[in-house]
């Protein structure tokens, strides 16, 4: 079945995001015992977008920067290196307690020691994202966009960004742009704002063509009752996930595609990785398969990025979800939060389990 995309567009994919940097200790060490760190520009939404940009599709990032900040300059250079076009106003820092880009401090864990992540988002410039920052009529109407991908992380970042995401969805709908929505529930973002955010997320979901979320996302963002079927492993839980997605579909009948990933952690460096997709009335289930993990952060974003790439290419959904699974697996083999596919063949080799050297 899949999604039919219009032919007239300049951008394959547009993502609104708040950019920051991640600091990762080297060699899988904990933060507190390290004195050498890798710094990378990061955001969940650009993690998704990078699959398409590395594979040659035109992608635009809508964001905001701190003026004259060396961190902002670092982020801009990184986005360009990933073939990501960006558009964003610059905001004066103010005083030393003013605006800045967020910091994500996270070790990768190792073996039996799990990763630990600490987010420092005080003064985050992305909280000020607004429809006033962009000419949405130009971007969606004149230039044209195939898919806009909206994340619940941005929708819940502040009351202003919630309104921004709502207007993005409404404008996209007006101009025939398909909408992808990854719910991405975060308890700390929702605290004390449950009704406000439930209303926003429900409206965005109601106009979305693609809806992504896990068990917690669907329950806490949209109020959908979770799966009743249980089991100790992911395979046993698939029936329960299907039951839950059916309930989501009943609440959002105009949405065409519903997806979720499946993950069981054996240890930090070995996971079972699977996926479920409902396309119309057709189920596509990837039974959990073992993958090797260098750094798990960004695996889910890689799945969404690969899935959207398949949709943009007009593939059958069975092929698109396979590419999504493999793109997520690719991301977990890299130190960056995002997959950097050299070509489609690299991703398909992961799907086929072919790790032989390519000469």
N, C-alpha and C positions, 0 to 999 in steps of 0.2 A: 504493500500500500504506500507507505512513506508520505512525504510532504511535497506538494507541488510549489515550486518557487517561481516568481515572476522573472522575466528575462532582462528587464531594464534596471541596472543597478551599477553603482560605482564600487560599493563596499560589499564584500561577501559577508563580513561579520563586524559588528560594532559592540564594544563592551564598555560600560561605565565602571570606573574603579577608583580606589584610593591607593596610591602607590606608597610603598615603604621599603625598608631594607631588612634582610634577615642576616643575623650573625650566627654562624655555625662553627663550633669547635672542630678542629681537624682530627682525623683518625677515629671518629666515633666517640670522642671523650666527652665527659660531662662539662657543663659550662663552668662550674665552680673550681675545677681543677685544671683549667686551660688558660694559656696565655697567647694562643694563636687562633685566629678566627678567619673564616671565609665570609666576605660580605657580598651579598647579591641583592639586586633589585627584585622586588617580589609583590605579588598580589594574587589572590585566587583567580580573579577574572582574567588577568593576563596569562596565568598558567593555562587556562582554557584556550585562549586566543592563539597561543604560541604554536599549537599543533598546525593550525591552518596557515599561519604566517610563515613558518619554516617550510611548508610544502607549497608555497608560492601564491596563496590566495591573498587578496587585498583586505587588510584588517585595520580598523581604526579604534584607538583607545580614547575614551572621554574621561578626563581626570583633572587634577588641579595641582599646582606646584607652589612651593615657597620661593619667592623672588630672591635671587642672588645667593641661594643656598647651594653649597657644593654637593650636598646629598641629592638635591633636585637635578643638578647637572649630571651626576652619576646615573640617576634613574633615566634621564632623557637619552643618554648615550647607550644605556643598556637596551631600552626599547627599540632604538634604531638598529642596534646590532641584531635584534630578533626580527627585523623587517616589520616592526609594528609602527604604523603612523600614529601620531598622538595629537590631540587638541586639548588645550587646557589653559585657563587663565592663571596668572601668577599673583600671589597674595603676599603682601609685605609681612615679614616675620613679626614686626612689632618690636617688643623688647625680648630679652632672653627667656621670658616666660610666655612668649607668643606662639605662633603657629610653627609646626614642623611636620616632617614625614614620620610615620609610625616606625617603631623598631620591633622586630620579631626576633627573639633570642631563643634558639632551639638547638639542642643536641640531637643527634640521629639515633642514639641508643646503640647497643651492641649485644647480640646474643640474648641472654636472659635479662639484661638491664634495659628497660623500656625507655623510649624517648621522653624528654621533658621540654615543654614549650612555655615560654613566658612572653606575653604581648604587652608592650608599653605603647599605648595609643594616646597618651595625654597630649592635648594641643594639636591633634591630627588635622592637617589641612583638608583632608578629604571629607571631614564632617560638614564642610561648608558647600559641598557640591549642590548646584541649583540649576534649574532650567534657564535662569538668567545668564548662565555661563556659556550657553551654546545656542546656535541658530538651528533648532531642531527641524524647522520647516525646510531649511536648506539641506541638512544632512539626510533626512528621510524622504523629503519630497523631491528636491532638485537632483541631488546626487544619487539617492537610492541605496537601500540596504536590503540584503537578502534576509539576514537573521540578526536580531539584537539579543545578546545574552545578558540577562540580569541575574545578579546574585543576591540572596537574602542578606549576605554580609553587608552589602551597600545599602539595601533597603532598610536595615535596622540600625545603621551606624548613627543616625541622628534623625530628629523629626524632619529636618530639611532634606536629607537624602531620601527619606521615605517618600516625600512628596515628589522629589526628582524622579525616582524610579516609577512612580505612578504615572507621571506625565510622559516619561519615555515610553511606557507601555501603551498609553492612549495614543500618542503620536504614531508609534509604530503600527498600531492597528488601523489608524486612519489612512496610512499610505500603503497598506498591504504588506508590510514587513512582518515576517514570522518572528515569534517571540519564544525564546528559551528561558526558562526560569528554574534556577537551582536554589532550593529553599534555604539550605545552609543555616540551620538554627544554631544560635549561640545564646546560652542562658544568660550570660552577663549583659548582652545587648538588650534582652527582652525584659529584664527585671524592672517591674513597676510600669511597664508600657504594653502589657499583654493585649488589652483591647485595641489600642491604637494600631499596633503592628498586625494583629490578627485581621483587622479590617483591610489594611493595606495589602497584606500578602494574599488575602482571599480575592481581592479585586484583580491583582496582577495574575494570579493563577487562573482566574476565570477567563482571561483573554489570551492565555498562553497556548502555544501550539505544542510545546515540549515542556514537560514538567519532570524535574529530577529531584529525588530526595530519598533519604533513608527512613527507617521505621520511626525514629525520633522526629525527623523533620515533618513528616505528614501528620503525626499526632499533635505536636506542639505548635506548629505554624498554622495548620489548617483545621485542627480539631477533629481529625479523622481517627476513628478507633483503630488501635493497632492489631496486629495479627493474633489470632487465637491459637493457631497451630504452633507447636513448640518443637523441641528436639535439641539435642546437645551440639549438633554440627550444622553447618550451613545448608547442606543438602536436605536435611530434615526440615529446615525452616522455609524452604522455597514455597511450599504450599501455603504457608501462613503469609508470606510476602505477596503472593498472587491474590490471596483473599483481600488483603489490605488495599492493593492497587485497584482492585475491582470497586472497592468502596470509594476510593478517590475519584475514579472515573464516573461513578454515579453522581458525585457532587460537582464534577467539572466535565460535563458531557461534550463540550466543544473542543477540549484538548485532544490532540491526535496521538501523542506519544508520551508514555510514562516510563521512567527508568529508575533503576537503583543498582548500586553495586553490592556485592557480597564479599565480605572479608573475614577470614578466620586467622588469627595470629598464632602460629606455632611457636615462633620466637621472633625476635626483632628482624632477623635476616631471612626468615622463611615464612611466607604467608600462603594461604589458600585464597584465590582471587576468582570471583565470578561476577555475573551480572544477570539482571532480569529486565526485559523490555516488553511493554505492551504497545503494539502498533495497531490501532483500530481494535479488531477482535483477535489479532494474531499475536501469540506469545513467542518470544525469542529468549531462551534460557541458556546461559553458559554455565554449566556445572563448575563449581570451584576447582581450580587447577593450581598446582604448586608453582609459585614464582619466587625467585631470589630477590631480596630487597637490600639495597644499599642505604636508602633513605625513603621512608614511606610517605613523607609529606608531599602532597601534590598528585598522588596516584588517582584520587577521585576526580580531580580537575582534569587530569590527562584522559580519563575515560570520557568525560563530557566533551573535551576538545576533539577527541577522535570520532566520537559519535556525530558531533556537529559537522566535522569535515566530511564524513560520509553523506550526511544529509545535503550539504552544499554541493557535493559532487553528483547528487542524484542517484546514489546507489540504492539497491534494495536494502531494507532495514536489517535483514539477517547479516548482510555484509557490513553495514555501518556499525552494528553493535559489536561485531567481532573486531573491527578496527578500533573501536573505543576501548574494548578490553585490552587489546595489545598496546594501545597508546598509554593507558594507565600503567601497565606493566613496564613499559619503556621508562616512564617518568621515575619509577622507583629504583631504577638502576643508575640514576644520575645524582650528582650532588646538588644540582639546581632543583627547584620546586616544579619545574616544567619540563616536558619532553622536548627534545631537540631532534626530531627525525631528520636524517640526511635525505631520505626519500621514502616513498611508500613501501618499497621492498624491505627496508629495515623493519618497519612495523609488521608487515605480513610474515616476515621470518620469525618474529616473536610469537605470533599467533600459531604458526606451524611448528613451533618448538625447535626451530633450526638455528642453533648457535654456532654452526661451523664457521670457520674463518672465510671471509670473502676477499679474494685476491684479484 
